Amino acid sequence: MAKYRVQNPASGEIVETFENATDGQIEETLTRADTAYREWRDRSVQERAAVVKRVSELFEERKDELARLIALEMGKSLAESIDEVEFARDIIEYYAVYGPGLITDGEIPSTIPGKAIVEHLPMGALLGVMPWNFPYYQVARFAAPNLVLGNTIILKHADICARSALTVQEIMEEAGVPVGGYQNVFASHDQIAAMIADPRVQGVSLTGSERAGAIIGAQAGTHLKKCVLELGGIDPMVVLDADDVAAVAADAWNFRVYNAGQVCNSNKRLIVMDDIYDEFVAELKKLADGLEPGDPLNLAEGQYVPLSTRTAAETVNAQVQKAVAAGATLEAGGVLSDGPGAYYSPAVLTGVPRDSESYREEIFGPVATVYRVSSDEEALELANDCDLGLGGSVFSTDEARAARVASRLEVGMAHVNIIAAEAAELPFGGVKRSGFGREMGPVGIGEFANKRLFFTAR
């Protein structure tokens, strides 16, 4: 099978294939990125921001086309695909509008006579290694701030997102990013390592698995390159009480099965207080029952989309079966389709033993895993009993009670009475084995900045 391809996950049909980059092409990419950087960094920040603003406008103008591309590539419903394009547009526009102000030089007090300024300067060409689950959103939050800052981008996208990846480069160049300023590469693992080692690349950002993060982080460390790693999550959603259990359960379900459950910061562990647990699970089962596979390009009510690939669906199925073998109960759903399609019916899983391997595993698919607890302390202990620390949320009719629990979550993003607050201006990132660094918001533009001290003696 061709490595870079468009393969419809609903049918398994390979629609289009692409040639891997040669080592010579990788060398040309690096040369262009470095050459473009030396020109791009010398433009005013206002000029760079105007180009990035045009990128956001083109995302809006080509929204329907962009949405259809990823619906075909990785199986996202057309409605969710449009949502993603609009979110990517908003992130790009945010940095075009607010980015220049976020990197304004600032004077700091000094005990040495003189003037001390902290500047925010670009560093050079950056390598982004991006995943398939949000083909535009992931790129936007990496590329937009760095283009405004003055860095150039080499983008290695997921192997199933080849056509959308090429289209993003086309949009960047149409908007006025100089040739070489944003380049897509169909690179191999060895070529990624070679680019990280190359002195023309000054940093690397990866969104992906713990395993990929460990590899990329080690390579970056070996060559003393800055890196940002956004890795997995098994985020807790703690429900302490609710006036309307059905409504909270519906919110939990809808977020958990969004994008077929293939979301880093999805609410993968539902931790529910004993007195509402049975009702909560019953509501989830109602929502899971009777669903049918559907066409991502024409999804009807009561239908669900495929996962990104048949392999992904088989992996989720195997994880659920392993949990059941360890003592968990599959309450609803959890049916792997026959044939080459990547359909796995959204599932409800309870009773996963805490001493099992399954308890520690991230299920990257539409599986709502529910745990019963009987006190706030037990809920918190369970929530923090995890190697990952991306996000988490706590729900209660008593906001102060929820805030007390949420304040002790060992995560990069803690929420009260909302599962995940996501907007262009809000930082995103985790702790523990969920990685390090932040994207989006006012801090995202500083990760690959040379925060240079400029001191003039008096």
C-alpha positions as CSV (number, residue, x, y, z in Angstrom):
1,M,0.0,0.0,0.0
2,A,1.3,3.5,-0.9
3,K,2.4,5.3,2.3
4,Y,0.8,8.7,1.3
5,R,-2.7,8.2,0.0
6,V,-6.3,9.2,0.1
7,Q,-8.2,6.1,1.3
8,N,-12.0,6.4,2.0
9,P,-12.4,4.9,5.5
10,A,-16.1,4.2,4.8
11,S,-15.3,1.8,2.0
12,G,-11.6,1.1,2.2
13,E,-11.2,2.3,-1.4
14,I,-7.8,4.0,-2.2
15,V,-8.8,7.1,-4.2
16,E,-5.4,8.7,-4.8
17,T,-1.7,7.9,-4.1
18,F,1.4,10.1,-3.8
19,E,5.1,9.5,-4.2
20,N,7.3,9.7,-1.1
21,A,9.9,12.5,-1.2
22,T,13.4,11.7,-2.3
23,D,16.4,12.7,-0.2
24,G,17.2,15.2,-2.9
25,Q,13.7,16.7,-2.6
26,I,14.1,17.0,1.2
27,E,17.4,18.8,0.6
28,E,15.7,21.2,-1.7
29,T,12.9,21.7,0.8
30,L,15.4,22.6,3.5
31,T,17.2,25.1,1.2
32,R,14.0,26.8,0.2
33,A,12.8,27.0,3.9
34,D,16.1,28.6,5.0
35,T,16.2,31.0,2.0
36,A,12.6,32.1,2.5
37,Y,13.2,32.6,6.2
38,R,15.9,35.2,5.5
39,E,13.5,37.2,3.4
40,W,10.3,36.6,5.5
41,R,11.9,37.6,8.8
42,D,12.9,41.0,7.3
43,R,9.3,41.9,6.4
44,S,7.4,44.0,9.0
45,V,5.2,42.0,11.3
46,Q,2.3,44.0,9.9
47,E,3.1,42.7,6.4
48,R,3.4,39.1,7.6
49,A,0.1,39.4,9.6
50,A,-1.7,40.7,6.5
51,V,-0.6,37.6,4.5
52,V,-1.8,35.4,7.4
53,K,-5.1,37.3,7.4
54,R,-5.5,36.4,3.7
55,V,-4.9,32.8,4.6
56,S,-7.9,32.9,6.9
57,E,-10.0,34.5,4.3
58,L,-9.1,31.8,1.8
59,F,-10.1,29.1,4.4
60,E,-13.5,30.7,4.5
61,E,-13.8,31.1,0.7
62,R,-12.8,27.5,0.1
63,K,-14.6,26.1,3.2
64,D,-16.9,23.6,1.5
65,E,-14.1,22.2,-0.7
66,L,-11.7,21.9,2.3
67,A,-14.4,20.2,4.4
68,R,-15.2,17.6,1.7
69,L,-11.5,16.7,1.4
70,I,-11.1,15.7,5.0
71,A,-14.5,14.0,5.2
72,L,-13.2,11.7,2.4
73,E,-9.7,11.3,3.8
74,M,-10.4,10.5,7.4
75,G,-14.1,10.0,7.7
76,K,-15.2,13.0,9.7
77,S,-18.9,14.0,9.0
78,L,-19.3,16.9,6.6
79,A,-20.9,19.0,9.4
80,E,-17.9,18.4,11.7
81,S,-15.5,18.9,8.8
82,I,-17.0,22.4,8.3
83,D,-16.7,23.1,12.0
84,E,-13.0,22.2,11.8
85,V,-12.4,24.5,8.8
86,E,-14.1,27.3,10.6
87,F,-12.1,26.8,13.8
88,A,-8.9,26.7,11.8
89,R,-10.0,29.9,10.1
90,D,-10.6,31.5,13.5
91,I,-7.2,30.5,14.8
92,I,-5.4,31.9,11.8
93,E,-7.4,35.1,12.0
94,Y,-6.7,35.4,15.7
95,Y,-2.9,35.5,15.1
96,A,-3.3,37.8,12.1
97,V,-5.2,40.3,14.3
98,Y,-3.6,39.9,17.7
99,G,-0.3,38.3,16.9
100,P,1.7,41.5,16.3
101,G,0.6,42.8,19.7
102,L,1.6,39.6,21.5
103,I,5.2,39.9,20.3
104,T,5.7,43.6,20.9
105,D,9.1,44.4,22.4
106,G,8.8,45.2,26.1
107,E,11.1,47.1,28.5
108,I,11.9,45.5,31.8
109,P,13.4,47.3,34.9
110,S,17.1,46.9,35.4
111,T,19.5,47.5,38.3
112,I,22.3,48.1,35.8
113,P,22.2,51.7,34.3
114,G,20.7,51.4,30.9
115,K,17.7,50.2,28.9
116,A,16.7,46.5,28.9
117,I,14.4,45.3,26.2
118,V,13.0,41.8,25.7
119,E,12.4,41.2,22.0
120,H,10.4,38.4,20.3
121,L,12.3,37.4,17.2
122,P,11.9,34.4,14.9
123,M,14.3,31.5,15.0
124,G,14.3,30.0,11.5
125,A,12.7,27.1,9.8
126,L,10.5,24.8,11.9
127,L,9.3,21.3,11.3
128,G,5.8,20.3,12.2
129,V,4.7,16.6,12.4
130,M,0.9,16.6,12.4
131,P,-1.8,13.9,12.9
132,W,-4.8,13.0,10.9
133,N,-7.6,13.5,13.4
134,F,-7.9,17.3,12.8
135,P,-6.1,17.9,9.5
136,Y,-6.6,21.7,9.4
137,Y,-6.9,22.7,13.1
138,Q,-3.6,21.1,14.0
139,V,-1.8,22.8,11.2
140,A,-3.4,26.2,11.9
141,R,-2.4,26.3,15.6
142,F,1.2,25.5,14.7
143,A,1.7,27.5,11.4
144,A,-0.3,30.7,12.0
145,P,1.6,32.1,15.0
146,N,4.9,31.1,13.7
147,L,4.3,32.7,10.3
148,V,3.3,35.9,12.0
149,L,6.4,35.7,14.2
150,G,8.6,35.3,11.1
151,N,9.5,31.6,11.1
152,T,9.1,29.4,8.1
153,I,7.3,26.0,8.1
154,I,8.0,22.5,6.9
155,L,4.9,20.4,7.4
156,K,5.0,16.6,7.5
157,H,1.3,15.6,7.6
158,A,-0.3,12.2,8.3
159,D,0.0,9.7,5.5
160,I,-3.8,9.6,5.0
161,C,-4.2,13.4,4.7
162,A,-2.1,14.0,1.6
163,R,-4.6,15.9,-0.6
164,S,-5.7,18.3,2.2
165,A,-2.0,18.8,3.1
166,L,-1.2,19.9,-0.4
167,T,-4.2,22.1,-0.5
168,V,-3.1,24.0,2.6
169,Q,0.3,24.7,0.9
170,E,-1.6,25.9,-2.1
171,I,-3.6,28.3,0.0
172,M,-0.6,29.6,1.9
173,E,1.2,30.5,-1.4
174,E,-1.9,32.0,-2.9
175,A,-2.2,34.2,0.2
176,G,1.3,35.5,-0.3
177,V,3.5,33.3,1.9
178,P,6.8,33.3,-0.1
179,V,7.6,30.0,-1.9
180,G,9.5,28.0,0.7
181,G,7.8,29.7,3.6
182,Y,5.3,26.9,4.0
183,Q,6.1,23.6,2.4
184,N,4.4,20.2,2.7
185,V,6.7,17.2,2.6
186,F,5.8,13.5,2.1
187,A,8.7,12.4,4.2
188,S,9.7,9.1,5.8
189,H,10.6,8.6,9.4
190,D,14.3,8.6,8.5
191,Q,13.9,11.8,6.6
192,I,12.1,13.4,9.5
193,A,15.1,12.5,11.7
194,A,17.5,14.0,9.1
195,M,15.5,17.2,9.0
196,I,15.6,17.5,12.8
197,A,19.4,17.0,12.7
198,D,19.9,19.6,10.0
199,P,21.1,22.9,11.3
200,R,18.7,24.8,9.1
201,V,15.8,23.5,11.2
202,Q,15.6,25.3,14.5
203,G,12.6,23.5,16.2
204,V,10.0,20.8,15.9
205,S,6.4,20.5,16.9
206,L,4.6,17.2,17.1
207,T,1.1,16.3,17.9
208,G,0.7,12.5,18.2
209,S,1.1,9.5,20.4
210,E,3.3,9.1,23.4
211,R,5.5,6.7,21.4
212,A,6.0,9.3,18.6
213,G,6.6,12.0,21.1
214,A,9.3,10.0,22.8
215,I,11.1,9.5,19.5
216,I,10.8,13.0,18.3
217,G,11.7,14.4,21.7
218,A,14.8,12.3,21.8
219,Q,15.9,13.4,18.3
220,A,15.3,17.0,19.2
221,G,17.3,16.7,22.4
222,T,20.2,15.0,20.7
223,H,20.5,17.9,18.3
224,L,19.6,20.6,20.9
225,K,16.5,21.7,19.1
226,K,13.5,23.2,20.9
227,C,10.4,21.0,20.6
228,V,6.7,21.2,21.5
229,L,4.9,17.9,22.1
230,E,1.2,17.5,22.3
231,L,0.6,13.8,23.0
232,G,-2.3,11.6,24.3
233,G,-4.8,12.1,26.9
234,I,-7.2,10.0,29.0
235,D,-9.0,13.1,30.3
236,P,-11.3,12.7,33.3
237,M,-14.8,14.1,33.4
238,V,-15.9,14.1,37.0
239,V,-19.7,14.4,37.7
240,L,-20.3,15.1,41.4
241,D,-24.0,15.8,41.1
242,A,-26.5,17.1,38.6
243,D,-30.0,18.6,38.6
244,D,-30.6,17.0,35.2
245,V,-28.6,13.8,34.9
246,A,-29.8,13.1,31.4
247,A,-28.6,16.4,30.1
248,V,-25.1,16.0,31.6
249,A,-25.0,12.4,30.3
250,A,-26.0,13.7,26.8
251,D,-23.2,16.3,26.9
252,A,-20.7,13.7,28.0
253,W,-21.8,11.3,25.2
254,N,-21.8,14.0,22.5
255,F,-18.3,15.1,23.3
256,R,-17.0,11.6,23.7
257,V,-18.2,10.5,20.3
258,Y,-17.3,13.8,18.5
259,N,-14.9,13.0,15.6
260,A,-15.6,9.3,16.3
261,G,-13.9,9.7,19.7
262,Q,-10.6,10.5,18.0
263,V,-9.8,13.6,20.0
264,C,-6.8,14.1,22.3
265,N,-8.7,15.9,25.0
266,S,-11.9,13.9,24.8
267,N,-13.5,13.0,28.1
268,K,-12.2,9.4,28.0
269,R,-12.9,8.6,31.7
270,L,-16.4,9.5,33.0
271,I,-16.1,9.4,36.8
272,V,-19.6,9.6,38.3
273,M,-20.8,9.8,41.9
274,D,-22.6,6.7,43.2
275,D,-26.0,8.2,43.7
276,I,-26.4,9.2,40.1
277,Y,-24.2,6.5,38.5
278,D,-27.0,4.1,37.5
279,E,-29.1,6.8,35.9
280,F,-26.1,8.2,34.1
281,V,-25.1,4.9,32.6
282,A,-28.7,4.2,31.6
283,E,-28.8,7.5,29.7
284,L,-25.6,6.7,27.9
285,K,-26.9,3.3,26.9
286,K,-30.1,4.9,25.4
287,L,-27.9,7.2,23.3
288,A,-25.7,4.3,22.1
289,D,-28.6,1.9,21.2
290,G,-29.9,1.7,17.6
291,L,-27.2,3.6,15.8
292,E,-26.3,2.7,12.3
293,P,-23.2,3.2,10.1
294,G,-23.6,6.2,7.7
295,D,-21.9,8.1,4.9
296,P,-19.6,10.9,6.3
297,L,-20.6,13.0,3.2
298,N,-24.3,12.5,3.8
299,L,-24.8,11.6,7.5
300,A,-28.4,11.2,8.7
301,E,-29.8,11.3,12.3
302,G,-29.0,8.2,14.2
303,Q,-25.9,7.3,12.1
304,Y,-22.3,7.3,13.0
305,V,-19.1,7.8,10.9
306,P,-16.2,5.4,10.4
307,L,-12.9,5.8,12.2
308,S,-9.9,7.0,10.2
309,T,-8.8,3.6,9.0
310,R,-9.7,-0.1,9.3
311,T,-6.6,-0.6,11.4
312,A,-7.8,2.1,13.9
313,A,-11.2,0.5,14.2
314,E,-9.7,-2.9,14.8
315,T,-7.4,-1.5,17.4
316,V,-10.3,0.1,19.3
317,N,-12.2,-3.2,19.1
318,A,-9.2,-5.2,20.4
319,Q,-8.8,-2.7,23.3
320,V,-12.5,-3.1,24.3
321,Q,-12.3,-6.9,24.1
322,K,-9.2,-6.9,26.2
323,A,-11.0,-4.8,28.9
324,V,-14.0,-7.1,28.8
325,A,-11.7,-10.1,29.2
326,A,-10.2,-8.4,32.3
327,G,-13.6,-8.0,33.9
328,A,-15.2,-4.9,32.3
329,T,-18.8,-4.9,31.0
330,L,-19.7,-3.7,27.4
331,E,-23.0,-2.1,28.1
332,A,-23.9,-1.1,24.6
333,G,-22.4,-0.7,21.1
334,G,-18.9,-1.9,20.4
335,V,-19.6,-3.7,17.1
336,L,-16.8,-3.8,14.5
337,S,-18.2,-3.8,11.0
338,D,-17.5,-6.6,8.5
339,G,-15.6,-5.9,5.3
340,P,-13.0,-3.2,4.6
341,G,-14.8,-0.2,6.1
342,A,-13.6,1.3,9.4
343,Y,-16.9,1.4,11.3
344,Y,-17.1,0.7,15.0
345,S,-20.3,1.4,16.8
346,P,-20.1,3.9,19.7
347,A,-19.9,2.0,22.9
348,V,-20.4,2.2,26.7
349,L,-17.9,0.4,28.9
350,T,-18.1,0.0,32.6
351,G,-16.3,-1.7,35.4
352,V,-12.8,-1.6,34.0
353,P,-10.6,-3.0,36.8
354,R,-8.1,-0.5,38.1
355,D,-5.4,-3.2,38.3
356,S,-5.8,-4.1,34.6
357,E,-3.7,-2.9,31.6
358,S,-6.8,-1.5,30.1
359,Y,-7.2,1.0,32.9
360,R,-4.0,2.7,31.8
361,E,-4.7,2.7,28.0
362,E,-6.1,5.5,25.9
363,I,-8.9,4.4,23.7
364,F,-8.8,6.6,20.6
365,G,-12.3,5.9,19.5
366,P,-16.0,6.3,20.4
367,V,-16.0,4.5,23.7
368,A,-17.4,6.1,26.9
369,T,-15.7,4.4,29.8
370,V,-17.5,5.0,33.1
371,Y,-16.3,4.6,36.7
372,R,-18.4,4.7,40.0
373,V,-17.1,6.7,43.0
374,S,-18.6,7.6,46.4
375,S,-16.8,10.7,47.5
376,D,-15.0,13.8,46.1
377,E,-11.7,12.5,47.4
378,E,-12.2,9.2,45.6
379,A,-13.1,10.9,42.4
380,L,-10.0,13.1,42.6
381,E,-7.7,10.2,43.4
382,L,-9.1,8.2,40.4
383,A,-8.9,11.3,38.1
384,N,-5.2,11.8,39.0
385,D,-4.3,8.1,38.9
386,C,-3.1,8.5,35.3
387,D,0.2,8.8,33.5
388,L,-1.2,11.4,31.2
389,G,-2.3,14.9,32.1
390,L,-3.9,16.8,29.2
391,G,-7.2,18.1,30.4
392,G,-10.0,17.4,32.8
393,S,-13.4,18.7,34.0
394,V,-15.5,18.6,37.1
395,F,-19.3,19.1,37.1
396,S,-21.5,20.1,40.1
397,T,-24.5,22.3,40.8
398,D,-22.2,23.7,43.6
399,E,-19.6,25.6,41.6
400,A,-17.3,26.1,44.6
401,R,-17.3,22.4,45.2
402,A,-16.5,21.6,41.6
403,A,-13.8,24.3,41.6
404,R,-12.1,22.8,44.7
405,V,-11.8,19.4,43.0
406,A,-10.8,20.9,39.6
407,S,-8.1,23.0,41.2
408,R,-6.3,19.7,42.2
409,L,-6.5,18.0,38.8
410,E,-3.0,17.2,37.6
411,V,-3.6,18.4,34.0
412,G,-2.7,21.2,31.7
413,M,-6.3,22.4,31.3
414,A,-8.8,22.2,34.1
415,H,-12.5,23.0,33.6
416,V,-15.6,23.6,35.8
417,N,-19.0,22.7,34.4
418,I,-17.7,22.5,30.8
419,I,-15.9,19.5,29.3
420,A,-13.4,21.5,27.3
421,A,-13.3,25.2,26.6
422,E,-11.7,25.6,23.2
423,A,-11.2,28.8,21.3
424,A,-8.3,30.5,19.4
425,E,-7.4,32.6,22.4
426,L,-7.3,29.8,24.9
427,P,-3.9,27.9,25.4
428,F,-3.8,24.2,24.8
429,G,-1.4,21.6,26.2
430,G,-0.7,19.1,28.9
431,V,1.6,17.8,31.6
432,K,3.1,14.5,32.6
433,R,3.2,12.1,29.6
434,S,0.8,14.3,27.6
435,G,3.8,16.3,26.6
436,F,5.0,19.9,27.1
437,G,4.7,23.3,25.5
438,R,1.5,25.2,24.6
439,E,-0.3,26.1,21.4
440,M,-2.9,28.8,20.8
441,G,-3.7,31.8,22.8
442,P,-1.2,34.5,23.8
443,V,1.4,31.9,24.8
444,G,1.4,29.8,21.7
445,I,3.2,32.4,19.6
446,G,6.1,32.4,22.1
447,E,7.2,28.8,21.9
448,F,9.5,29.2,19.0
449,A,10.5,32.8,19.6
450,N,14.0,34.1,20.4
451,K,13.1,36.1,23.4
452,R,16.3,38.2,23.1
453,L,17.6,40.6,25.6
454,F,18.6,43.9,24.0
455,F,20.5,46.0,26.4
456,T,21.8,49.5,25.9
457,A,24.1,50.9,28.6
458,R,23.7,54.4,29.8
